[in-house]
Amino acid sequence: MSAPIDSLQIGMHWFGERPGGLDRMFKALIESLPAQGVSVRGLVAGSPGVLAASGGAVQSFADPQAGIGTRLWGARSRSRQLGRLRKPDVVASHFALYAAPTLGVFGSVPRVVHFHGPWADESGVEGRAGLSGALRYSLERMVYRGGARHIVLSHAFGDILRTRYRVPEERIRVVPGCVDVARFATRTSKRQARKRLGLPLDRPVLFCVRRLVARMGLDDLVDAMFVVKQAVPDVLLVIAGKGPMEEPLRGRIMARGLEQQVRLAGFVPDDALPLWYRAADVTVVPTVALEGFGLTTIESLAAGTPVLVTPVGGLPEAVAPLSPDLVLPSGGYHAIGCGVAEALLGVRAMPDAGACRDYARKHFDHPVVAAQVAEVYRDAIDAD
């Protein structure tokens, strides 16, 4: 049996306080790595309640609303405290901004960089204010340069890490995202799920859960529903999520005359997501840029619902091995609309619920992915 590893995980936020893909992955690893022989201590920006919520594994170094100087100083000072208490075998960083202040704190301890996406580029595409893109990029480069190993969610993101950030290919390892399959594989029937959610029992239902920002392609998806409506008049698309595009999307729905075909559900609590996936006939992920993996894809499959994705970033890698028909030929409203209509009409073959769940369980269940992450940590330590 391999020797146990003591890891320090530097994240962004605690998932229960600020839901997001990075934070979900961070929480999943905190909970699943110990079974793989990797003990975990973590640091995030969050409330004092993070410690109890994480079972004592993760501490907050600052309130996420505090000034950036306070947060950076908090990350450095708290990491120093943890280092004095016990020197870790490996430091795993998940977010460049909060990992940067910890550089130099742990001396020669090997670092593993979890690359969840190009922070500078994502911020630019989504129009987020704050640090300039050039400064974000510089911080990322500084953090990534010191990594003994780099974990990416897909080969697509591995290419970005290699070309955009000049990380040597031999340091990059592909480990996919993960999902708690048992939690999403609800025994509730589709009919029961729809009754509980107040959805129609006699209409084809599509589901999309995304942050309502430009790069998610939601405007294309709304436009696509005009195409779908011609072939499947009683179709209903439910878009869940919140963000700056909510009002523009609402206006777009009205302008296209799709009030009966498209519904904005707002924020859906994490506990309710398995039910929403189960209620749908098909989930759609219409991303237009910078999608490294798309956790919503494997959540849907774990719930037994097939998912159609645009051929962007790591999305095809996540679903094509199950069925190439799950990958749309291109982005844009026409390709999305035609693909969705084909799926609903049976022209495009969709895997059944059992095949979806089995595929998710085999490739993306928490223990499966945690074992791969633990192996990368051991590799980083041996290479040091």
N, C-alpha and C positions, 0 to 999 in steps of 0.2 A: 504493500500500500504506500502511496506517495506521502511524503512528509507534509504535515499541515502547514498552511500559509496564513500569515497575519496580514490582512490588507487594510489600507486606509482608502476610502472611497470619497472623492471630492466631487459633489454633485452641484445642482443648480437650486432646485426647490424640492420640497417633499410633496409627493403626488397628491396626497389628501388635501393639501392646501392650495396647490396651483397645478391643476391637471395639464399634462402635456406629454408628448411622446418620449422625450428625454427623461422626464421625471418618472414616467411609468416604468421605463426600462431600469432606471436607477433603483427604484423601489423593488422591482422584481429580482434584481441581483442581490440586493441587501437580504432579501428573504430566502433566496434559493442557493446562494453560494456556500453557506455553512454546511449543507448536506454534501458538498463536493470537497470538503476538507479545507475551505477557505473562510477563516473568521473575518468578520467585517466590523469596521468602525467607519462612520461617515460624517461628513460636514456639508451643510446646505444653508442657504439663506432662508430663514423661516421663523416661525413663532417659537416661544419656549415649549409649546406643546408637542413639537416634533420628537423630542426625546421619548416621551411616553407613547406616542403614536407608533414609533418605530421599535418599540420593545427595548429601549435603551441603547440601540445600536447607532443612532444618528443624532448629532447635536446641531443646533443652530448657531451660526457665528454672528448673525446680524439679521435684523428685520429686512425683508426684501424691499420695503419702501424707504429704507434709510438711504442717505446720500451715498454715492458711489465710493467716496473715500472711507466712510465708516464701514461699508461692506468689505472693501479690500483689506483694510486694516484688521477687521474681525477675522477674515479668513486666514491671514498670516499669523495673528497672535494665537488663535485657537489651534491651528495646526502645530505651532510650536509647543503649546501645552500638551497636546496629544503625543508629540514626538518625545518630549521629556518623560512622559508617563511610560511609554513603550514604543521603541523604534519598530516600525512595520517592516515586513519583508518586501512589500511592494506597495507603491502608491498608484492608484488608478484615478485618472482625471476624466470627468465627463463634460466639463464646461470650461472653456479657456479663460474666461474672465476671472473665475474664482480659483482656478488652478495656478494662474500666473503669480499671485502673491506668495504661493507656497514654494516656489522654485528656490532651491538652495537651503530649504529648511531641513531636509532629510539627508543631506550629504550624498552618499553614493548609492542610496536605495534606488533600485530600478523603478522606472515609471512606465505604466501602460496607459496609453491615450485611447479612450473610447471616443471615436470620431462619429458624433451623431449628425453632423452636417456642417457645411461651411457657414459659420455664424455671420461673417461679414457679408457674404453674398445674400443669405436669407434676409438679413435685416434690410439690405438695399432693395430687394425685390418687394418686400412688404412695406417699405416706406417708414420703418421705425425710426424714431428720433433717438437722440442720445449720443453715444460715442460715434465718431466718424467711421466710415467704412475702412479707411486706411489704418486707423488706430486699432480697430477690431482685427483686421488682417495681421497687423504686426504682433498683437497679443497672441493670436493663434499660432503664428510662425514660431514665436518664442517658446510656447508651450510644446508644440509638436516636435520641435527640433531636439528636445531632450528625451523623447520617448524611446525606450528600448524596443517596445512593440506597440503597434497601433491596431486597434480593433475597429473594423468598419462593418456596416450592416449589409453591404452588397458590393459586388465587383464594380458597380457604377460609382459608388462613393470611394472605392479604392483608387479608381482612376483619377478622381478629383484630388484626393490626398497626394497622389504621386505627381500629378502635373501642376496643380494649382499651388501646392504647399511644398513641393520638392522633397517629399518623404521617400526614402529609398524603398523600392518594391519589396526587398527581402525582409523589411520590418513589418509589413502589412499583413494582417490576418483577417479573413472574412468570417464573421460570426453573425448569423441572422438575428432579428428581433425575436422576442419570446412572448408567449401568452399562457395564462393559466387555463388550459383547455377544460379542466373539470368545471371551472366556474362558468365558462361561456357555453359549454355543452348542456344547456338546460333541458330538462325532460318535458318542459312545457310544450304543448303542440302549437303549431302556427295559429290555429284557430283560437286557442286559449290566449296566446300572446296578444293577438289583435283585440280580443274582447277586453283584456286588461288595459290596453293602451287606447282604447276608443277608436280603433282603426276599422275601416270597412272590411267585412268578411268576404265580400263578393267582387273585389277589385284587385287587379295585379298591383302589388306594392313594391316600390323601390325605396332603398334607404341609402343615405349618404351622411356620414358624420365627419366633420372637418372644422378647423378654425376658419372663420369667414374672412379670409384674406385672399389677395389677388392670385397668388401662385397656386391655389388649390383648384382653379379652373371651374369654379361654381357658376360663373356667368355662362360659360360654354354648356354646362349641364342644364341650366334653365332653358337656354336656347334650344338645346337638343330635345327637350320635352315637346316642343312644337312639332318636331319630326316624329317622335314616338306617338304623339296624340293622333296623327293621321292613320297609323297602323293599329294602335291599341287605344281607342277613344276613352276607355274607362280607367286608364292607368293613373296611379297616384305616386308621386315622389315626395318623400319626407326628407328634408335637409335639417340635420341637427347640428347645433354649434352656435357660437357667438363670435363677434368680431366686427371690424369697421365696415364690412361689406353688407351688413344686415339690411340697412335701408336701401342701398342701391339694388340689392337683389329683390327686395320687396317691390320696388318700382319696376324692375325688369319683368317680374312675374305679371304684374298688372298690365304693362305695356304689351306683352305678348298674349294677353287674354288667357292666362294659364292658372287663374285662381282656383279652378276646380281640379287641376292636375298637379299643382306644386304647393306644398305646405312647409313653412318654416316653423320648426318645433322649438327653436331656442336651445338653451343649454340642457343637455340630458345628463343627469347624474350618472356616475360610473356604475353604480349598483344596478341601474336600469338598462344599461347597454345590452346585456345578453338578451333581454326580452325584445328590444327593438330589432336586433339582428335576426332573432328567431321569427319575428312577425313578417319579415320581408321575404319576397320571392328572390330578389337579387339586390346586392349592394353594389354601388358604383363609386369608383375613386377616379375623378377626372383631372388629376393634377397636371399642371402645365410646366412646372420647373422645380428642380431641387428636391426631389423625393428620393431619399436614400433607401427606404424600405416600405413604409406605410403600415404601421401596426394595425390599422383598421382592417387591412386585408386578411390578416391571420385571425383576428378576433371574429370576423364574419365567418370564416371557414370553420373555426372552432365551434361556432354556434350552429353549423350545418347549412349555412347559406352561401351559395356561390357568389363570387365578386368579380365584376368587370373592371379592368384597369386600363388607363392610357399607357402607351409604351414609353414611359418617362422614368429615368433614373433606375432605381432598383425594383420598381413595381413588377416588371415582367419576371425578374428572378424569383420573386416571392411566389408567384402563382402559376407560371407556365409549366413547371414540371407536373403539376396536377392536371392541367389541360391547357393547350395553346389557345383554345377558344375563349379563355378568360382574358386574353390580352386583345384589346381593340387594335385595329390596323393603324390608327393615328389618333392624334388629339383633334380638337375642333368639334363644333356642335354637330356637324353632319355625320361624321364617323361615329361619334358617341351615340347620337340618336338612332342611326341605323343598327349599330351593334346591340343597343338595348332592346330595340324592337325585335331583332332576330332572336335574342335570348328569350323574350317573353312569348314569342310565337313558336318556339321550338326549332327554329331554323339553325340557330347557334346552340350546339349541345352544351348543356350545363351539368357538371357532376352532381350526383345526388347528395343528400345530407350525410349519409354514412361515409362516402368517399371524402367529402370535405373535412369531416371530423378526424378521420383516420390520418389524413395527410397532415393536418395541423398537429395532431398528437405525435406523430413520428418525427417531424422536423422542427417544431417550434415550441413544444411544451417546455415549461420552466426548467425541469431537470436536464433535458436534452441540451439546451443552450447553455445553462450554467456549467455543465461539464466541459463544454468547449471553451468557455471563458477561463475556467480554472486551468485548463491546459495551456492557454496563452500566458497566463501569469507564471506558471512553472517554467515555460520556455524563456520568458523575460529574465527570471531569476537565474536560470542556468547560463544564459548568454552574458550575464553581467561580469 
